[in-house]
Amino acid sequence: MSMTDPVGDMLTRIRNASRAGHEKVLIPGSKLKERIANVLRDEGYIKDVVVHRVEGRGGEITLVLKYGPNREPAITEIRRVSKPGLRRYVPSAQIPRVLNGMGVAILSTSKGIMVDREARKQNVGGELICTIF
Protein backbone atom coordinates (compact mmCIF):
# COMPACT_ATOMS: atom_id res chain seq x y z
CA MET A 1 0.00 0.00 0.00
CA SER A 2 1.48 3.34 -0.99
CA MET A 3 1.52 5.95 1.71
CA THR A 4 0.47 9.24 0.18
CA ASP A 5 -0.24 11.01 3.48
CA PRO A 6 1.93 9.79 6.37
CA VAL A 7 0.66 12.50 8.73
CA GLY A 8 -2.95 11.66 7.88
CA ASP A 9 -2.13 8.02 8.60
CA MET A 10 -0.61 8.98 11.96
CA LEU A 11 -3.70 10.97 12.96
CA THR A 12 -5.99 8.11 11.90
CA ARG A 13 -3.98 5.65 13.98
CA ILE A 14 -4.21 7.94 17.03
CA ARG A 15 -7.96 8.45 16.48
CA ASN A 16 -8.65 4.72 16.09
CA ALA A 17 -6.46 3.69 19.02
CA SER A 18 -7.97 6.23 21.41
CA ARG A 19 -11.52 5.30 20.39
CA ALA A 20 -10.66 1.64 20.95
CA GLY A 21 -9.20 2.49 24.35
CA HIS A 22 -5.69 1.28 23.59
CA GLU A 23 -2.89 2.14 25.99
CA LYS A 24 -0.42 3.02 23.21
CA VAL A 25 -0.15 3.30 19.46
CA LEU A 26 2.82 2.59 17.20
CA ILE A 27 3.45 4.76 14.15
CA PRO A 28 6.22 4.72 11.53
CA GLY A 29 8.69 7.42 12.47
CA SER A 30 9.69 10.66 10.78
CA LYS A 31 11.02 13.98 12.06
CA LEU A 32 7.75 15.74 11.23
CA LYS A 33 5.61 13.13 13.01
CA GLU A 34 7.96 13.24 15.98
CA ARG A 35 7.50 17.01 16.23
CA ILE A 36 3.72 16.74 15.94
CA ALA A 37 3.74 14.01 18.63
CA ASN A 38 5.79 16.24 20.94
CA VAL A 39 3.32 19.09 20.48
CA LEU A 40 0.45 16.71 21.33
CA ARG A 41 2.33 15.68 24.47
CA ASP A 42 3.16 19.27 25.44
CA GLU A 43 -0.49 20.23 24.98
CA GLY A 44 -1.58 17.36 27.22
CA TYR A 45 -3.37 15.23 24.62
CA ILE A 46 -1.06 12.26 24.99
CA LYS A 47 0.96 11.01 27.94
CA ASP A 48 4.27 10.22 26.35
CA VAL A 49 6.25 9.93 23.12
CA VAL A 50 8.88 7.22 22.79
CA VAL A 51 11.07 7.30 19.68
CA HIS A 52 12.72 4.06 18.53
CA ARG A 53 15.55 4.87 16.16
CA VAL A 54 16.42 2.37 13.48
CA GLU A 55 19.64 2.72 11.48
CA GLY A 56 19.03 4.22 8.05
CA ARG A 57 15.27 4.56 8.49
CA GLY A 58 12.87 6.79 10.36
CA GLY A 59 12.31 4.10 12.95
CA GLU A 60 9.09 4.04 14.94
CA ILE A 61 7.32 6.24 17.45
CA THR A 62 5.23 4.87 20.29
CA LEU A 63 2.60 7.26 21.60
CA VAL A 64 1.26 6.55 25.07
CA LEU A 65 -2.37 7.67 25.00
CA LYS A 66 -4.06 9.59 27.76
CA TYR A 67 -7.46 8.95 29.29
CA GLY A 68 -9.61 10.66 31.90
CA PRO A 69 -10.71 9.14 35.22
CA ASN A 70 -13.57 7.28 33.50
CA ARG A 71 -11.37 6.06 30.64
CA GLU A 72 -12.65 8.76 28.32
CA PRO A 73 -9.98 9.59 25.74
CA ALA A 74 -8.16 12.92 26.12
CA ILE A 75 -8.62 13.34 22.37
CA THR A 76 -12.25 13.87 21.38
CA GLU A 77 -11.53 14.71 17.79
CA ILE A 78 -8.38 14.92 15.67
CA ARG A 79 -8.82 16.14 12.12
CA ARG A 80 -6.41 16.53 9.22
CA VAL A 81 -6.82 19.95 7.62
CA SER A 82 -4.10 20.38 5.00
CA LYS A 83 -3.94 17.30 2.78
CA PRO A 84 -1.39 16.40 0.10
CA GLY A 85 -4.01 17.06 -2.60
CA LEU A 86 -5.19 20.29 -1.03
CA ARG A 87 -2.75 22.18 1.12
CA ARG A 88 -4.16 24.80 3.50
CA TYR A 89 -1.89 27.74 4.31
CA VAL A 90 -3.00 30.52 6.63
CA PRO A 91 -1.48 33.90 7.49
CA SER A 92 -1.10 34.48 11.24
CA ALA A 93 -4.17 36.73 11.31
CA GLN A 94 -6.36 33.97 9.90
CA ILE A 95 -5.31 31.04 12.08
CA PRO A 96 -8.63 29.52 13.15
CA ARG A 97 -9.65 29.16 16.77
CA VAL A 98 -10.55 25.57 17.54
CA LEU A 99 -13.67 25.32 19.72
CA ASN A 100 -13.16 28.90 20.94
CA GLY A 101 -9.69 28.06 22.17
CA MET A 102 -10.68 24.78 23.84
CA GLY A 103 -8.85 22.83 21.14
CA VAL A 104 -5.64 23.51 19.28
CA ALA A 105 -4.58 23.75 15.66
CA ILE A 106 -1.11 22.45 14.82
CA LEU A 107 0.76 24.40 12.17
CA SER A 108 3.96 23.89 10.27
CA THR A 109 5.57 27.32 10.17
CA SER A 110 8.92 28.74 9.08
CA LYS A 111 9.82 28.59 12.79
CA GLY A 112 8.89 24.93 13.17
CA ILE A 113 5.84 22.94 14.23
CA MET A 114 3.72 24.83 16.77
CA VAL A 115 0.21 25.31 18.07
CA ASP A 116 -2.08 28.12 16.94
CA ARG A 117 -1.60 30.14 20.13
CA GLU A 118 2.20 30.11 19.75
CA ALA A 119 2.02 30.97 16.04
CA ARG A 120 -0.24 33.96 16.77
CA LYS A 121 2.16 35.10 19.50
CA GLN A 122 5.13 34.87 17.14
CA ASN A 123 3.02 36.35 14.36
CA VAL A 124 3.79 33.57 11.88
CA GLY A 125 1.41 31.78 9.55
CA GLY A 126 1.97 28.44 7.89
CA GLU A 127 0.45 25.18 6.81
CA LEU A 128 -2.50 24.13 8.96
CA ILE A 129 -1.66 20.47 9.61
CA CYS A 130 -4.54 19.45 11.87
CA THR A 131 -6.98 20.46 14.59
CA ILE A 132 -7.49 18.57 17.81
CA PHE A 133 -9.75 18.77 20.85
C-alpha positions in Angstrom: 0.0 0.0 0.0 1.5 3.3 -1.0 1.5 6.0 1.7 0.5 9.2 0.2 -0.2 11.0 3.5 1.9 9.8 6.4 0.7 12.5 8.7 -3.0 11.7 7.9 -2.1 8.0 8.6 -0.6 9.0 12.0 -3.7 11.0 13.0 -6.0 8.1 11.9 -4.0 5.6 14.0 -4.2 7.9 17.0 -8.0 8.5 16.5 -8.6 4.7 16.1 -6.5 3.7 19.0 -8.0 6.2 21.4 -11.5 5.3 20.4 -10.7 1.6 20.9 -9.2 2.5 24.4 -5.7 1.3 23.6 -2.9 2.1 26.0 -0.4 3.0 23.2 -0.2 3.3 19.5 2.8 2.6 17.2 3.4 4.8 14.2 6.2 4.7 11.5 8.7 7.4 12.5 9.7 10.7 10.8 11.0 14.0 12.1 7.7 15.7 11.2 5.6 13.1 13.0 8.0 13.2 16.0 7.5 17.0 16.2 3.7 16.7 15.9 3.7 14.0 18.6 5.8 16.2 20.9 3.3 19.1 20.5 0.4 16.7 21.3 2.3 15.7 24.5 3.2 19.3 25.4 -0.5 20.2 25.0 -1.6 17.4 27.2 -3.4 15.2 24.6 -1.1 12.3 25.0 1.0 11.0 27.9 4.3 10.2 26.3 6.2 9.9 23.1 8.9 7.2 22.8 11.1 7.3 19.7 12.7 4.1 18.5 15.5 4.9 16.2 16.4 2.4 13.5 19.6 2.7 11.5 19.0 4.2 8.0 15.3 4.6 8.5 12.9 6.8 10.4 12.3 4.1 12.9 9.1 4.0 14.9 7.3 6.2 17.4 5.2 4.9 20.3 2.6 7.3 21.6 1.3 6.5 25.1 -2.4 7.7 25.0 -4.1 9.6 27.8 -7.5 9.0 29.3 -9.6 10.7 31.9 -10.7 9.1 35.2 -13.6 7.3 33.5 -11.4 6.1 30.6 -12.6 8.8 28.3 -10.0 9.6 25.7 -8.2 12.9 26.1 -8.6 13.3 22.4 -12.2 13.9 21.4 -11.5 14.7 17.8 -8.4 14.9 15.7 -8.8 16.1 12.1 -6.4 16.5 9.2 -6.8 20.0 7.6 -4.1 20.4 5.0 -3.9 17.3 2.8 -1.4 16.4 0.1 -4.0 17.1 -2.6 -5.2 20.3 -1.0 -2.8 22.2 1.1 -4.2 24.8 3.5 -1.9 27.7 4.3 -3.0 30.5 6.6 -1.5 33.9 7.5 -1.1 34.5 11.2 -4.2 36.7 11.3 -6.4 34.0 9.9 -5.3 31.0 12.1 -8.6 29.5 13.2 -9.6 29.2 16.8 -10.5 25.6 17.5 -13.7 25.3 19.7 -13.2 28.9 20.9 -9.7 28.1 22.2 -10.7 24.8 23.8 -8.9 22.8 21.1 -5.6 23.5 19.3 -4.6 23.8 15.7 -1.1 22.5 14.8 0.8 24.4 12.2 4.0 23.9 10.3 5.6 27.3 10.2 8.9 28.7 9.1 9.8 28.6 12.8 8.9 24.9 13.2 5.8 22.9 14.2 3.7 24.8 16.8 0.2 25.3 18.1 -2.1 28.1 16.9 -1.6 30.1 20.1 2.2 30.1 19.8 2.0 31.0 16.0 -0.2 34.0 16.8 2.2 35.1 19.5 5.1 34.9 17.1 3.0 36.3 14.4 3.8 33.6 11.9 1.4 31.8 9.6 2.0 28.4 7.9 0.5 25.2 6.8 -2.5 24.1 9.0 -1.7 20.5 9.6 -4.5 19.4 11.9 -7.0 20.5 14.6 -7.5 18.6 17.8 -9.7 18.8 20.8 
